[in-house]
Amino acid sequence: MPESLSINEFASFNLAILVYFLGVRLNKKIPFLNRFNIPEPVSGGLLVAFVALLIYLGFDKEIGFSLKSRDYLLFCFFTAIGLNARFSDLAKGGKPLLLLLFLTVGYMLLQNIVGTGIALAMGLPTGFGLLGGTVSLVGGHGTAIAWGPKLVADYGVPGAVEIGAATATLGLIAASLLGGPVGNYLIEKRGAKPAADRPEEAPMIGIESDREGGTSVTHTGLMRSLLVLNIAIGLGVWLQEALKTWFGLDLPVFVVCLFCGIVLSNTVPALFPKMTWPARSRSLAVLSDLALGIFLTMSLMSLQLWTLAGLAGPMMLILAAQILVAGLFIVVVLFPVMGRDYNAAVLGAGFAGFSLGATPTAIANMTAVSKHYGPATQAFLVLPLVSAFFVDLANAVIILLFLDG
């Protein structure tokens, strides 16, 4: 039994900041990482995860990080997306939003067909194939852990929780490494470079001037943004519990927080027009970027890579097939359908992130590409709405369809 070395919350949080800067340094020094738009949290976080693996193998010591603050950072990030969203923008993004939703549902069905098809061909139960499909990949660790006990008890998949968590881990790594190269390929080889005379946009949703002096970051702006974020998060946590208690609807907390952010930003400024609202301010953007950077760094540096040793050969085969299918789907289907333009290329990088990993990974992939080539507002608007709002709901229905079909 390996000895466990636990790093407390304070140390884990600050170490994540150092690891982020390590990733910045690696990206500057290693041309490959910069050329293929690998996000800084991925570069630094995976290096630390591999160091932890070497310590585990060489000294039989298991390093564990405290991740209590990570959930709060996730809530901050998605709530900021909600606060920046306007109903008018959602209406403008109507067609791309619907197209991406249609493509995503189609891809989820395809992902489960690939997983279950290979599993059945090897004499394994359908549930095992779903662990190599949307249960662990599109669904991520949370969905894998939630569905694992049911797959063990009702569908004859022994060790489903452990297999699902390990599969989600490998999927997250693949998602982090695939998005940048796919976006780079679409831009450089498929002619999706942004036009030289394209109007300047903000990296995500437009940064606008506030009443305190343009787009500068101020201490009052940061405090106002943080206060509004926390109010929206508090409402989101309460609403999530209420929906679960009253209607049996168990949505992820970050999804409800995003929804509360949207509602607040589309009601409070209208009701109180003289109030300075932090939506689309530089201060809110800083808090959002900080939350995403540290969240993703903590997620990757805490990966326990030694758990991947438990993945059987059939699951590795399924995962290899899923990575290939994801890349082909983006290049052959998603990119042409979404318009073959720069926004479609950035969406492709993001789609690689959440189709194999998680929405924060998708945003990090898109951020890395847009920092290199220029902003892509539409991509940052439609992808989080699809991946955060609709995917979890659709996934539950699709999983049951395959299990009971």
KOLMARZA-926211 format. One record per residue: z, x, y of N, C-alpha, C in turn. Coordinates in steps of 0.05 Angstrom, whole numbers, plus 5000, padded with zeros to 4 digits. Atoms other than C-alpha are relative to their C-alpha. Layout:
ZXYZXYZXY
...
END
This chain:
500050174976500050005000500050185025
500249834976497850335066502349945019
498050034979503050445120498649885025
501150144977501949985180501150125026
499249904973502050265251499149795020
500650224982502549705301500350105029
500049924972500749825374500649755016
499150234986504349355422498049895020
501950144983501048875471499450165025
500549844976501949305533498250244995
501649765007499149925500497249924992
502650095009493449535467498249925024
501650094977491249225533499050235016
500849774984491249875571498250194985
501849835016488050255514497249885000
502750124999482349745516498650075026
501249924975481149925589498950294997
500949725005480750665569497650014982
502250015019476150495511497549905014
502350094984471650115559498750235015
501049784985471050725603498850214982
501249835020469751135541497149914993
502750115005463850675527498150055023
501649944977461350765598499150304998
500649715002461651525587497950054978
501849965022458151485520497249915007
502650104993452551065548498550185020
501249814982451351575603499150254986
500649745013451352165556498049984977
501750035023447451875497497649825008
502450154991440351665517499449754983
500650235017439551205457501649755008
498350234993445350755478499149875026
501050114974442750685549497349884997
502750095002435550605529499849724987
500150255014436950035481502249805008
498350194987442049695526502449914983
497650065016448149745480502349965020
497950054981453949435519502350214998
497949795000459549925540502349934982
497850075019464949535502499350054971
500949955028460849605439500050304994
500149715004459750355447502950114996
497249905001467150505460501649874977
498450145020470049965415499450074971
500849935027466050135353500950294993
499149735005467750875361502950014992
497250025007475150715361500449874973
499850135027474250255301499450204978
500749815020470950815263502150224997
497749815001476551305282502349884984
497950145015481550785256499350004970
500849995028477450755191500550274988
499549735010477751515183503050054995
497049975003485351495193500949854976
499350165023485850945141499250144974
501049865025481651335090501450274996
498949735003484652015105503050014998
497149984999491951865117501449744989
498950255011492851165085501849865021
498550144978495250885152498249795013
501550234990492950205177500849955029
499450044972492550155253499449715008
500350284991493549465282500649975030
499650044971492849255355501149715004
499150274991496548675388497949885017
502350124986491348185413500849735013
499150254988495547645446498549945026
501350044974492247745514497049944997
502950035004485247715484499149715003
500750284997485246955479499949915029
499950074972487246885551497550105015
502449894988481547345572497549844993
502350175009476646915531500049745016
499950244984479146295567499150045028
500849944972478346625635497050025002
502849964998471246825620498449744998
501550255003468846145596500649805022
499350184977472645775650498550085025
501649914977469146205702497149904998
502750115004462446005672499949705008
499950284993464545275678500349965030
499650034971466845365750497550065016
502549934986460145665769497849804995
502250195007456145095738500049755017
500350254985453544515779498249814985
501650195014450743875753497150025008
502849984991444543995795498650234985
501149785015443544665760499549924971
500450095028444444335692497549834998
502450175000439043835711497550185002
502349824998434444405732499450144974
500449865026435644755666499549814977
500350205021434244115628498150074978
502049955021427844305591500750254985
499249765015429945025574502549954983
497650065014436744765554499549844974
500750165023433844245507498450164979
501649835018428844745478501850194985
498249815013434345255464501849864981
498350165019438744715433498449944975
501750075023433044495388499550254982
500549755015431445215368502650094986
497549915012438845365355500749844975
499450175023439844775309498050064977
501949925021433444955272500750274988
499249745011435745675265502449984983
497650035016442545455239499349894972
501050105026439045055185498750224984
501349785013434745655169502050214990
498049805008440746125167501449914974
498750095024444145685115498149984977
502050005022437645605075499850284988
500249725009437146365071502550074984
497649935014444446445052500449874974
499650155025444845895000497750064980
502249945018437946054973500450264984
499549755014439746774957502449974981
497750045017446546564930499349854974
500750165024443646034883498150164982
501849845016438246524860501550214983
498349815014443846994839502249874984
498150145016447746454804502749965013
497550034985453046384858500149735013
499850274988455845734888498949985028
501050054973453045424951501950105021
498149914980459445574988499950295006
500249724995458546314978497750065018
502349964982451746275011500649925028
499350104973454645885069501850215014
498449794988459646455080498250225011
502049824990453446885090498149865019
501650154981450646345136501749925024
498750084975453445935193503049995000
497150005001460545925168501150255013
498949744990461646665184498350125022
501749874981455646855227499949855026
499950174976454246315278502949915006
497350094996461346065267502050215008
498249784994464846735271502649994984
497549985015471846915249501649744999
498550254999475046255271499049804980
501150195019470345825231500350094971
499749895027470646285170502849964990
497250035008478246265169500749704997
499450295002478345505181498849884975
501350125023473345345125500750144974
499449855024475745885076501649854980
498350145020481445495043498549764987
501550225011476944885034497950094979
502049895018471545305001501350104974
498549915023476845594954500849764983
498850225014480044934936497949804989
501850225007474144454933497250094990
502849925007467844874922499850264983
500049795019469945434875499050275010
500749744989469146044920502550165003
497549844998474946524905499850215022
499949794979477046974962498349935024
501950084979473046565012501050085028
498949924973477746715071499550295005
500449714996477447465060497050075002
502949954999469947465046498849915027
501050114975468647025107500850185024
499149834977472847465154498450275000
501549745001469448105129497049965008
502850064993462547785135499749955030
500050044971464147555206500250275015
499649744988466348265222497350165001
502549855002459848575198497849865017
501850144983455948025233500350065030
499449944972459448175299498950285007
501149734995457548915292496949995002
503050024999450248735277499149865025
500850144976450048245335500250185024
499649824977452748775383497850215001
502049785000447549285361497149905001
502750105002441548825352498949905027
500950144975441248465420498650185019
501349824981439649055464497350104992
502749925009433949335422498049784999
501850225000430948645413499149935028
500850054972431148515488498250225011
501649784991428349205501497149984989
502650035012422649085452498349785013
501450224987420748415483499150075028
500749924972420748715553497950225001
501849764999417249375539497549964984
502350025017412549175483498649735001
501250275000411348435493499549915029
500750064973410248455568501749815015
498250194987416448075590501550135023
498749874978418248545647500149815024
499950174976420648195711497950095020
502149944980415348155765501350165023
499049834979416048675820500849845025
499550164976415948135874501749754994
498350235008420747665837502349975020
497750034982425947355883502650104988
497449895010432747685877501849784991
498150195011437747315835502650144994
497549885009444947415817499950044970
500149955029446347695747500649754984
499450245015449347045724499149765017
500850224982449546425769500650085028
500149884973448346565842502650055014
497749944983453546915883499349915028
500550114974454146555949502150095020
498149924979457546706015502349805001
497850184996464446426025500950005029
499150034972468446266087501650255009
498349784993472046936086498550265005
501449764993466547406103497950094979
502349925017460347386059500850034971
499649975029460447645989502050224993
498149795005466048155995502349904983
497750075016471948165948502550055017
497549984985478648025982502349934982
497650065016485747985956500549704999
499650295001486147255977497949864983
502050115017479547115943500650034971
499249955027482047435879502349814991
497850175006488547045882499249714997
501050285001484946385896498549964974
501650035024480146505839501850004975
498249995023485746685791501649744998
498550255000489746075811498349774989
501750215009483845605801499350034970
500449945029482245945734502349904984
497650085015489345835711500549704999
499850295000489445115733498049874980
502150115019482944975695500850064971
499249925027485545355634502449824991
497850185007492044955636499149724993
501150265006488244305639498550004973
501549985025483744545582501850014976
498249985023489544725536501349724996
498850275003492844045550498049804989
502150195009486243665540499350054971
500649945028484844035475502149894981
497950125016491643835448499949704999
500250294998490743125472497749894982
502350095017483843055438500750034971
499249965028486743335374502049794991
497950195007492842875375499049715000
500950284997489442235398497649924984
502650075013482542275367499450174975
500549825023483142815313497750195004
502249834993477843215350501050285007
498949734997479543955342497950195010
501949824988475044325391501350265006
498949744991475845065407501049985028
498850024974480345155467498150095022
501749894979475245575505497849815008
502150204994470045015499501149795020
498850204983474844515531500650125028
499549874974476745015585497450025016
502650004986469345105602499349735011
500650274991468544355606501849935025
498250054977474644305653499150145025
501149854978471644845697497749865013
502450144990465144455703500949755015
499150254987468843805720501350065027
498649934975473244135772498150085022
501849904980467544485807498149795010
501850214992463443845810501549765012
498450224989469143405836501750095024
498149914980474243795877498650065027
501349954974469444075930498849755014
501050244989466443385939502349835012
497750154990473343065948501450135023
498649854979476043615992498050215012
502149834990470043906030500950245017
499049784984474344346075501450214984
498649815017477644696017498150234993
501649775009475145406002500250014969
500150015029473045365930498850264989
500949735008472046015890497550014983
502449995016465945805850497850175013
502249834991460246305856500850215021
499149794981464446785897500050274985
499949735012464447535886502750054986
497349975012471947505871500149884972
500050125026470947025814498250164980
501849845017465147445787501450254990
498549765009469648065786502049934978
498150085020475047695747498549934973
501550075023469747425699499050254985
501049755013466648115686502350154987
497749865011473548415676500949874974
499150155024475547875626498150054977
501949955021469147955586500150284989
500049725009469348715585502450074983
497649935016476548775561500149834975
500050165024475848185513498350124978
501849895020469848485478500950274990
499049735008472849185478502349974980
497850055019479248925445499149894974
501150125025475248525394498850214983
501449805016471149125372501750234992
498349775007476349675374502049924979
498050095019480949235331498849924973
501350075025475749125276501250184978
498949855023478849335209497750054981
502449955015472649645179500450044970
499549975029476049795113499949744985
500250255014476049055098497149944990
502850045009468449095091499550104972
500349905028469449465025500249784980
499850225018471148794995497549834997
502450165002464248515007498450084975
501549955025460448444942497150065007
502849944996453348674933498349775008
501650244991450447964937500449935029
499650074972453747855005498650205018
501449804984450948515031497049945001
502950085001444048285008499549775019
500350244982444947615044500150095029
499749914972447247965108497550165009
502449854992441348445107497749815005
502150204996436647845099500449855026
499450164975440147475156499450165025
500649834977439448065204496950015004
503050004998431948105188499049745010
500950274992431047355195500649955029
499350044972434747345262498150145018
501949844983430347895291497249875000
502750125002423947565266499949735015
499950264987426146875291499850035030
500049964971427447145361497250085010
502549904991420847515366497749804995
502350165008416247025330500249715010
499650294993419346345349501249975027
498550064975424546355405498550115025
501349884977420946835452497549855009
502350154991414246465452500749725010
499450284992417345765455501449995027
498650004975421845955513498450115024
501749934978415946195554498950285002
501049735000414546925538500550155026
499549864975417447135605502750164998
497649834999423347565627502549854992
497750155008428447015620500149954970
500150045029426046885549500850264986
499249755013426947625533503050045001
497149974997434047635560501449804982
499050195019435346995521499950104971
500349885027432847355459502350194994
497849825003438047895469502649854996
497650165003443447365477500049854974
500150155026441046965417500850174977
499149825021441847575374503050034999
497149984999449047605398501549784987
498450225011451346915380499049904973
501050095026446846785320501250164977
498749835020450247355283502950065006
497349924992456647435323501549795015
498450184984459747055380498849985028
501150044973458146785450500750235019
499549764982461847355487498250234994
501949785007457547845448497249945011
502650084988451347455470499950065030
500049964971453447485543500050305006
499949714996455048235537497250124995
502849905005448048355507498249945024
501750084978444747965563500750165025
499149854976448948315616498950294999
501049725002446949005589497050015006
502950004994439548815591499449955029
500550084972439948495660500850235019
499249774984443549105688497750215001
502149805003437749535664497449915014
502650094991431849095683500149805024
499850204978434448585734501249744990
498650255007438047915736498249794988
501450225014436047305695501849755001
498150224995439746695723499749784979
500450235019436646165677501250064973
499049935026438446545614503149984999
497150015000445746605635501049725004
499150284996445945865652499849854974
500550185023443045555589501450104974
499049915026445546005533503049934996
497250075005453145915543500449704996
499750285004452245165548499349924971
500850065028448645145481502050124980
498449865020452845665445502949915001
497250084998459545425472500549714996
499650295002458644675476499049884973
501350155021453944475421500250124972
500249875026454044995366502349934981
497750065017461144865340499849724989
500250285009459944115336497749984979
502350025018453044195303500750154974
499449845024455744725255501649854980
498350165019461044265225498349814985
501750195013455743745210498150144980
501949865017450844255182501350114975
498549895023456044585137500549784979
499550225019458043915107497449904987
502650085011450643735098499350184977
500849825022449544355055502149984977
498050015021456144285017499849744983
500050265014455343545000497149914993
502750095005447743524997499050044971
END
